[in-house]
Amino acid sequence: MPVYTNIEDLRRHYVRRTPKMFYDYAESGSWTEQTFRENTSDFQHIHLKQRVAVDMAGRSTKSQMIGEDVAMPVALAPVGLTGMQSADGEIKAARAAEKFGVPFTLSTMSICSIEDVAEHTTKPFWFQVYTLKDDDFMRRLIERAKAAKCSAIVVTVDLQLLGQRHKDIKNGLSAPPKLTVRSIANMATKVPWGLEMLQTKRRSFGNIVGHAKGVTDPSSLSTWTAEAFDVSLDWKRIAQFKEWWGGKLIVKGIMDPIDAKRAVEIGADAIIVSNHGGRQLDGAVSSIRMLPAIMDAVGDDIEVHLDSGIRSGQDVLKALALGAKSTYIGRAFTYGLGAAGEAGVTKALEIIHKELDTTMGLCGETDVKNLGEHNLYVPQGFGDPTVKL
């Protein structure tokens, strides 16, 4: 394996190895991509307080997420089409997460099915569900997650309407993908990727094809996808999903204190401050800038996690010090997966863990649970979306 010293090293290898269609799917935002960019750049406004002559021995990054022990407060976020970044990608990522000791979240729009991932792992994983209109499909999907012994569901609430992603349209990236001469020619240049894909039977949406009404093969998927999402979603509907599930439920896509409070009211176990990685409402504030206001609103009432923009252990530390209980990585692990399969996901986790552990020590802390705003220099007005930094 090449020498990877940071997540950017993995990304550079990933772009060389993976077809442009799937690289662009991961590495893009909606419309002008302003929010996509600011999700990462806004972390740079926060600076760390260095401490010296402090005993830094015996450091621990161990924590908990919704009552589950984790090696560090980082989970693998749900990412659709992961199995097209690398053959059987969801299985590879889940195995890497399990061995490392962090949660893996399987997307409804995964290539490998719930049953596929359960068959190849030994510990419970989390399952992400969209808010779809089809009650029968949703009930059966949740029952399948129960049968697979998933320990939590993550309900994505910010995808009632699909934000336009220009690169996906130009590449023909849809469900299923619309292959063009250009995309096929590009795939032909990615020989290792192609050889792996030829050896797997998993090339469609395993949780949907053969399970959703009228979707018997990939060609019948596009009509279902266009009509499936529930634009009339409200909090009663989310509470209904919680009732059907009966277990731990995390609400993903919270970007406003009012919505955070509503999640508390319906009995969610945690919320994820997330703008879908900048792939939905372009022009929205970055997740890290919204975190302080949401912590002020509900921080003592519910477990708050943060997603979108994390590319390093320093980013993780900053989110934790601003009050988040835990964080998620999506693109960071996808880079590793596309670059080197399961070993690449492990390397992404190792990089972030080492950065978190070292940075924590240099900030004078030995336990990740003791991080707080006392470890940061936060610019005045950072938590106020109306202030230009």
C-alpha positions as CSV (number, residue, x, y, z in Angstrom):
1,M,0.0,0.0,0.0
2,P,1.3,3.5,-0.8
3,V,2.2,5.8,2.1
4,Y,-0.9,7.7,3.2
5,T,-0.2,10.5,5.7
6,N,-3.5,12.3,5.6
7,I,-7.0,12.0,4.1
8,E,-6.0,14.1,1.1
9,D,-3.5,11.5,0.1
10,L,-6.3,9.0,0.0
11,R,-8.4,11.3,-2.1
12,R,-5.7,11.8,-4.7
13,H,-5.3,8.0,-5.1
14,Y,-9.1,7.6,-5.1
15,V,-9.6,10.0,-8.0
16,R,-7.0,8.0,-10.1
17,R,-8.6,4.6,-9.4
18,T,-12.4,5.3,-9.5
19,P,-14.5,6.1,-12.5
20,K,-15.3,9.8,-12.8
21,M,-19.0,9.2,-12.5
22,F,-18.7,7.8,-9.0
23,Y,-15.9,10.1,-7.9
24,D,-18.0,13.1,-8.9
25,Y,-21.0,11.7,-7.1
26,A,-19.0,11.7,-3.8
27,E,-17.0,14.8,-4.4
28,S,-19.7,17.3,-5.2
29,G,-22.4,19.6,-3.8
30,S,-25.6,21.1,-5.2
31,W,-25.8,24.2,-7.4
32,T,-22.8,26.5,-6.8
33,E,-21.3,24.1,-4.2
34,Q,-20.9,27.0,-1.7
35,T,-22.1,25.0,1.2
36,F,-20.0,22.0,0.1
37,R,-16.9,24.1,0.3
38,E,-17.7,26.0,3.5
39,N,-18.4,22.7,5.4
40,T,-14.7,22.2,5.3
41,S,-13.3,25.7,5.1
42,D,-15.2,27.0,8.2
43,F,-13.3,24.6,10.4
44,Q,-10.2,26.7,9.6
45,H,-11.6,29.7,11.4
46,I,-11.4,27.8,14.7
47,H,-7.9,27.6,16.2
48,L,-6.6,25.3,18.9
49,K,-5.1,26.3,22.3
50,Q,-1.7,24.6,22.7
51,R,-0.7,23.6,26.2
52,V,2.7,22.5,27.5
53,A,4.3,20.9,30.6
54,V,1.1,18.8,31.0
55,D,1.3,15.1,31.6
56,M,0.1,13.7,28.3
57,A,0.5,10.0,29.1
58,G,-2.4,7.6,29.1
59,R,-4.5,9.3,26.5
60,S,-7.9,7.8,25.6
61,T,-10.2,8.5,22.7
62,K,-12.8,6.0,23.9
63,S,-16.3,7.3,24.2
64,Q,-19.9,6.3,23.6
65,M,-22.5,7.0,20.9
66,I,-26.2,6.4,21.9
67,G,-24.9,4.1,24.7
68,E,-22.6,2.0,22.5
69,D,-18.9,1.9,23.3
70,V,-16.7,3.3,20.5
71,A,-12.9,3.5,20.0
72,M,-13.3,7.2,19.1
73,P,-16.3,9.4,18.7
74,V,-16.5,8.9,14.9
75,A,-19.0,6.9,12.9
76,L,-19.1,6.0,9.3
77,A,-21.9,8.1,7.8
78,P,-24.5,6.6,5.4
79,V,-23.3,7.0,1.8
80,G,-25.3,5.9,-1.2
81,L,-23.8,3.9,-4.0
82,T,-20.8,2.9,-1.8
83,G,-20.7,-0.5,-3.6
84,M,-19.8,1.3,-6.8
85,Q,-16.8,3.1,-5.4
86,S,-15.3,-0.4,-4.8
87,A,-16.9,-3.8,-5.4
88,D,-18.9,-4.9,-2.3
89,G,-18.0,-1.5,-0.8
90,E,-20.6,-1.5,2.0
91,I,-19.3,-4.9,3.2
92,K,-15.7,-3.7,3.1
93,A,-16.5,-0.5,5.0
94,A,-18.6,-2.3,7.6
95,R,-15.9,-4.8,8.3
96,A,-13.3,-2.1,8.7
97,A,-15.5,-0.1,11.1
98,E,-16.3,-3.2,13.1
99,K,-12.6,-4.1,13.5
100,F,-11.7,-0.5,14.4
101,G,-14.5,-0.2,16.9
102,V,-16.7,2.5,15.4
103,P,-20.3,2.4,14.1
104,F,-21.0,1.8,10.4
105,T,-24.3,3.2,9.0
106,L,-25.7,1.5,5.9
107,S,-27.6,3.6,3.5
108,T,-31.0,2.6,2.1
109,M,-29.5,3.4,-1.4
110,S,-26.6,1.0,-0.9
111,I,-25.5,-1.6,-3.4
112,C,-25.0,-4.4,-0.8
113,S,-28.3,-5.2,1.0
114,I,-28.9,-5.1,4.7
115,E,-28.8,-8.9,4.6
116,D,-25.4,-8.9,2.7
117,V,-23.8,-6.7,5.3
118,A,-25.2,-8.6,8.2
119,E,-23.9,-11.9,6.7
120,H,-20.4,-10.5,6.6
121,T,-20.2,-8.8,10.0
122,T,-20.5,-10.0,13.5
123,K,-21.6,-6.9,15.4
124,P,-24.7,-4.8,15.0
125,F,-24.5,-1.9,12.6
126,W,-26.8,1.1,12.0
127,F,-29.3,1.5,9.2
128,Q,-30.2,4.7,7.5
129,V,-33.8,5.2,6.1
130,Y,-35.2,7.9,4.0
131,T,-38.7,9.3,4.5
132,L,-40.5,7.5,1.8
133,K,-44.3,7.5,1.0
134,D,-44.7,3.7,0.6
135,D,-45.8,2.5,4.0
136,D,-45.6,-1.1,3.0
137,F,-42.1,-0.8,1.8
138,M,-41.0,1.2,4.8
139,R,-42.5,-1.3,7.3
140,R,-40.8,-4.2,5.5
141,L,-37.5,-2.3,5.3
142,I,-37.6,-1.6,9.1
143,E,-38.5,-5.3,9.8
144,R,-35.5,-6.3,7.7
145,A,-33.3,-4.0,9.7
146,K,-34.7,-5.6,12.9
147,A,-34.0,-9.1,11.5
148,A,-30.4,-8.1,10.7
149,K,-30.1,-7.0,14.4
150,C,-29.3,-3.4,13.5
151,S,-28.9,-1.5,16.8
152,A,-30.2,1.9,15.6
153,I,-31.9,3.5,12.6
154,V,-30.8,6.9,11.3
155,V,-33.7,8.8,9.7
156,T,-32.6,11.3,7.0
157,V,-35.0,14.2,7.0
158,D,-33.5,16.6,4.6
159,L,-34.2,14.8,1.3
160,Q,-37.9,15.5,0.7
161,L,-36.7,17.3,-2.5
162,L,-33.5,16.5,-4.3
163,G,-31.0,19.4,-4.6
164,Q,-29.6,19.6,-8.1
165,R,-26.1,18.3,-8.5
166,H,-24.8,19.5,-11.8
167,K,-22.0,16.9,-12.1
168,D,-24.4,14.0,-11.6
169,I,-26.6,15.2,-14.4
170,K,-23.7,15.7,-16.8
171,N,-22.3,12.3,-15.9
172,G,-25.7,10.5,-16.2
173,L,-25.5,9.5,-12.5
174,S,-29.0,8.4,-11.6
175,A,-30.8,5.4,-10.2
176,P,-29.9,3.4,-12.2
177,P,-26.9,5.1,-13.9
178,K,-27.4,6.2,-17.5
179,L,-24.2,5.1,-19.2
180,T,-22.8,7.3,-22.0
181,V,-19.9,6.7,-24.4
182,R,-17.8,9.1,-22.4
183,S,-18.5,7.4,-19.0
184,I,-18.0,3.9,-20.5
185,A,-14.7,5.0,-22.0
186,N,-13.6,6.4,-18.6
187,M,-14.6,3.2,-16.8
188,A,-12.4,1.3,-19.3
189,T,-9.4,3.1,-18.1
190,K,-10.0,2.1,-14.4
191,V,-8.8,-1.5,-14.9
192,P,-8.4,-2.6,-11.2
193,W,-11.8,-1.2,-10.4
194,G,-13.4,-2.9,-13.4
195,L,-11.8,-6.3,-12.6
196,E,-13.2,-6.1,-9.1
197,M,-16.7,-5.2,-10.3
198,L,-16.7,-8.1,-12.7
199,Q,-16.2,-10.5,-9.8
200,T,-19.1,-9.4,-7.7
201,K,-22.8,-10.1,-8.2
202,R,-23.7,-6.9,-6.4
203,R,-24.2,-4.0,-8.9
204,S,-27.7,-2.8,-8.2
205,F,-29.5,-1.3,-5.2
206,G,-29.8,-4.3,-3.0
207,N,-32.3,-2.9,-0.5
208,I,-34.8,-1.8,-3.2
209,V,-34.6,-4.0,-6.3
210,G,-36.8,-7.1,-5.6
211,H,-38.3,-5.5,-2.5
212,A,-40.1,-2.3,-3.6
213,K,-43.4,-2.7,-5.4
214,G,-42.9,-2.8,-9.1
215,V,-39.1,-2.7,-8.9
216,T,-38.0,-6.1,-10.2
217,D,-34.8,-5.0,-12.0
218,P,-32.5,-2.0,-12.3
219,S,-34.4,-0.7,-15.4
220,S,-37.6,-0.3,-13.3
221,L,-35.9,1.6,-10.6
222,S,-35.9,5.1,-12.0
223,T,-39.7,5.5,-11.9
224,W,-39.9,4.3,-8.3
225,T,-37.0,6.7,-7.3
226,A,-38.7,9.7,-8.8
227,E,-41.9,9.1,-6.9
228,A,-40.7,7.5,-3.7
229,F,-39.7,10.5,-1.5
230,D,-42.4,12.1,0.7
231,V,-42.6,15.8,0.1
232,S,-45.4,16.0,2.7
233,L,-43.1,14.8,5.5
234,D,-43.9,16.1,9.0
235,W,-42.8,15.3,12.6
236,K,-45.8,13.0,13.1
237,R,-44.5,10.9,10.3
238,I,-41.0,10.7,11.9
239,A,-42.6,9.8,15.2
240,Q,-44.5,7.0,13.3
241,F,-41.1,5.6,12.1
242,K,-39.9,5.6,15.7
243,E,-43.0,3.7,16.8
244,W,-42.5,1.1,14.0
245,W,-38.9,0.7,14.8
246,G,-39.2,0.5,18.6
247,G,-35.5,1.0,19.2
248,K,-32.9,3.7,19.2
249,L,-33.5,6.4,16.5
250,I,-31.2,9.2,15.3
251,V,-32.5,12.1,13.2
252,K,-30.1,13.2,10.5
253,G,-30.3,16.6,8.8
254,I,-30.9,19.1,11.6
255,M,-29.7,22.6,10.8
256,D,-32.0,24.8,13.0
257,P,-32.6,25.0,16.8
258,I,-36.4,24.8,16.2
259,D,-36.0,21.5,14.4
260,A,-33.6,20.3,17.0
261,K,-36.3,20.9,19.7
262,R,-38.9,19.1,17.6
263,A,-36.6,16.0,17.5
264,V,-36.4,16.1,21.3
265,E,-40.2,16.3,21.5
266,I,-40.7,13.1,19.4
267,G,-38.3,11.2,21.6
268,A,-35.3,10.8,19.3
269,D,-32.2,9.4,20.9
270,A,-29.8,11.7,19.0
271,I,-29.7,14.3,16.3
272,I,-27.1,14.8,13.6
273,V,-26.3,18.4,12.7
274,S,-25.9,17.9,9.0
275,N,-26.6,19.7,5.7
276,H,-26.2,16.5,3.7
277,G,-22.6,17.3,2.9
278,G,-23.7,20.4,1.0
279,R,-25.6,18.2,-1.4
280,Q,-29.1,19.6,-0.7
281,L,-29.7,23.3,0.1
282,D,-26.8,25.2,-1.4
283,G,-26.2,28.5,0.4
284,A,-27.1,26.9,3.8
285,V,-24.7,27.6,6.6
286,S,-22.0,25.0,7.3
287,S,-22.8,22.3,9.9
288,I,-19.9,23.4,12.2
289,R,-21.2,27.0,12.3
290,M,-24.7,25.9,13.2
291,L,-23.5,23.6,16.0
292,P,-23.2,26.2,18.8
293,A,-26.7,27.5,18.3
294,I,-28.1,24.0,18.3
295,M,-26.1,23.1,21.4
296,D,-27.5,26.1,23.2
297,A,-31.0,25.0,22.3
298,V,-31.0,21.3,23.1
299,G,-27.5,20.3,24.3
300,D,-28.7,19.1,27.7
301,D,-31.8,17.3,26.4
302,I,-30.5,15.1,23.6
303,E,-27.2,13.7,22.2
304,V,-25.9,15.9,19.5
305,H,-23.7,14.6,16.7
306,L,-22.1,16.5,13.8
307,D,-21.7,15.5,10.1
308,S,-20.5,17.3,7.0
309,G,-17.0,18.6,6.3
310,I,-14.8,16.5,8.6
311,R,-11.5,15.6,6.9
312,S,-9.2,15.3,9.9
313,G,-8.8,14.4,13.5
314,Q,-8.4,18.1,14.2
315,D,-11.9,18.7,12.7
316,V,-13.2,16.0,15.0
317,L,-11.6,17.6,18.0
318,K,-13.1,21.0,17.2
319,A,-16.6,19.6,16.8
320,L,-16.3,17.8,20.1
321,A,-14.9,20.9,21.9
322,L,-17.9,22.9,20.6
323,G,-20.2,20.4,22.3
324,A,-20.9,17.6,19.9
325,K,-21.0,14.2,21.5
326,S,-19.8,12.5,18.3
327,T,-19.0,13.0,14.6
328,Y,-19.4,11.3,11.3
329,I,-17.2,10.8,8.2
330,G,-18.6,10.1,4.8
331,R,-16.3,11.4,2.1
332,A,-13.2,10.7,4.2
333,F,-13.9,7.0,4.4
334,T,-15.1,6.9,0.8
335,Y,-11.8,8.2,-0.4
336,G,-10.1,5.3,1.5
337,L,-12.5,2.8,0.1
338,G,-12.0,3.9,-3.5
339,A,-8.3,4.1,-3.0
340,A,-7.7,0.7,-1.4
341,G,-10.9,-1.1,-0.4
342,E,-11.3,-2.3,3.1
343,A,-7.6,-1.5,3.9
344,G,-8.2,2.0,2.7
345,V,-11.2,2.5,5.1
346,T,-9.0,1.2,7.9
347,K,-6.3,3.7,6.9
348,A,-8.7,6.6,6.9
349,L,-9.8,5.7,10.4
350,E,-6.2,5.3,11.5
351,I,-5.3,8.7,10.1
352,I,-8.2,10.4,11.9
353,H,-7.6,8.6,15.1
354,K,-3.9,9.5,15.2
355,E,-4.6,13.1,14.4
356,L,-7.3,13.3,17.1
357,D,-5.1,11.5,19.7
358,T,-2.0,13.6,19.0
359,T,-3.8,16.9,18.8
360,M,-5.7,16.2,22.0
361,G,-2.4,15.6,23.8
362,L,-0.9,18.8,22.4
363,C,-4.0,20.7,23.7
364,G,-3.2,19.4,27.2
365,E,-6.0,16.8,27.3
366,T,-5.8,13.1,28.0
367,D,-9.4,12.1,27.7
368,V,-11.6,12.9,24.7
369,K,-14.6,13.3,27.0
370,N,-12.9,16.3,28.7
371,L,-12.7,18.4,25.5
372,G,-14.5,21.7,25.6
373,E,-14.4,25.3,24.4
374,H,-11.5,25.9,26.7
375,N,-9.4,24.1,24.1
376,L,-10.3,26.5,21.3
377,Y,-10.0,30.0,20.1
378,V,-13.4,30.6,18.5
379,P,-13.9,33.9,16.5
380,Q,-16.5,36.3,17.8
381,G,-19.8,35.6,16.0
382,F,-18.7,32.2,14.7
383,G,-22.0,30.6,15.9
384,D,-24.1,33.5,14.3
385,P,-24.9,32.7,10.7
386,T,-25.4,36.5,10.0
387,V,-21.8,37.3,10.8
388,K,-19.3,37.2,8.0
389,L,-16.0,35.7,9.0
